[in-house]
Amino acid sequence: MDRAVRAAAEVLAGGGLVILPTETVYGFGTALVPEAVARLMAAKRRGRPDAPERPLLVLVGARDAEPARALAWTPAAIELADVFWPGALTLVLADPGARFPAGVRSAEGTVAVRATPHPAARALVEAAGGALTSTSANEPGRPPAATFAEALEAARALGLDDVLGVDGGTLPPSAPSTLVDCTGETPRVLREGAVPVSRLRCVLPEVAP
């Protein structure tokens, strides 16, 4: 896998797209390069990068490392990240300095970030400078890929014929990451997934459903 990670890292450095395993499903990823982000947005039919219907997720190494540290970390977001990262918890944070490109940054100026525990994904995040985009490796309306072969088939169906990736084997069934909006005074659950709301409330009782 190390050789595959190195090859995928070279693709990311050149502005290309990769297939990567995560703790939930296989994903498509790019470095935070506007052209690469726009290509992935178009392939997944998520609208124009400057007016995204669903912005791409960002995988980061840690909350206190670049570029994640440029986001507006509320006390609630810090506490949740300290307890559940790396893991299947995605936090929506404000990007006051517009550090993240269109397609990742929403029209409201927010970014969804997660620190993945998967070793291959973490290695690619580090190789990409501390962050890379991620979206499930599937055609719109189809189930996310649980194997590298399924991810590769989806890539070809979307016209991503030059994509390279890391084969992490068959991933065990998993719920999607839990999504929490931390831009307001009270953190709000947008989607309950692998991390139950009950666990979030053990850390922050004020979490709203």
Protein Blocks (a to p, Z undefined) as FASTA:
>chain_A
ZZmmmmmmmmmmnopacddddfkbccddddddfklmmmmmmmnonojfklcfbdcddddf
bfkbcfklmpccdfklmmmmmmmpgcjddcddddfkopacghjacfkopacddddfbfkl
mmmmmmnoopacddddddehiacdfbfklmmmmmmmnopakbccddebjadddddddddd
fkbmbdcdfbdcfbcfklmmmmmmmlcZZ
